[in-house]
Amino acid sequence: MIVSAILSSFLPAFWFLQEQAAQAGNSNSSLLDLILHASPVAKLVLLILLLLSIASWAIIFTKARATKLAQQQTAEFMQAFEKSSRWADLQASSASFGASPLAAVFLAANDELQKQSRLNLDAVQRVMQSAAIGETTRLEKSLGLLASTASASPFIGLFGTVVGIIISFNGLSQATTASIQAVAPGIADALVATAAGIAAAVPAVLGYNHYLNRIRVLAAEMDSFSLRLLNFIEREATSQA
């Protein structure tokens, strides 16, 4: 799945460059030829971009699964919370929602309550805030690599293109005749790096923004749930007094 997604993002750009090279007079060019005829620096750049793209798609698919499960179990946990009238009922149902960050906040509050001899809501609130921060950090894990790929890949690709163009014009200066047909194949080879950089950056930036927004929604739900849980604890303590 990851390999097919990478190919679907890279190949359209490469095919476009192949057509442009063919129109420029290199009718025997192919996608493989564009890569094989690239300079060693361009090949190194393409390898780096390929590795970044593989890592990005792996993170995208992993986050898709993790955030979907977290949102699904969060909705189910909230339904259980709405139906629970006693703390014991909510405690019994929380064990089946291990992927929900709200369940982690509840368990942190429950552990703090078990340690207290007298009810201290401020301490419970601090523990829930700490648990919410921990859950947010866990959900945001590896998103930094997506952001780095999105911002750095175009520049890495541009570096490979600049080096390739320099090599092409250097060869043109040593040729006996100067024409666009002589330099066009080299420029087409060099532009492969830029196309690869853009192809690696676009999925990364889209994935980063999408999952960052999902995590922000979950973080807001944790803050809202913490306040509602404090009210629940206070009502429970009042009823037992």
PyMOL commands that set and color helices and strands:
alter all, ss='L'
color gray80, all
select helices_A, chain A and resi 2-23+31-36+40-83+87-96+101-115+121-139+143-174+180-240
alter helices_A, ss='H'
color red, helices_A
deselect
rebuild
show_as cartoon
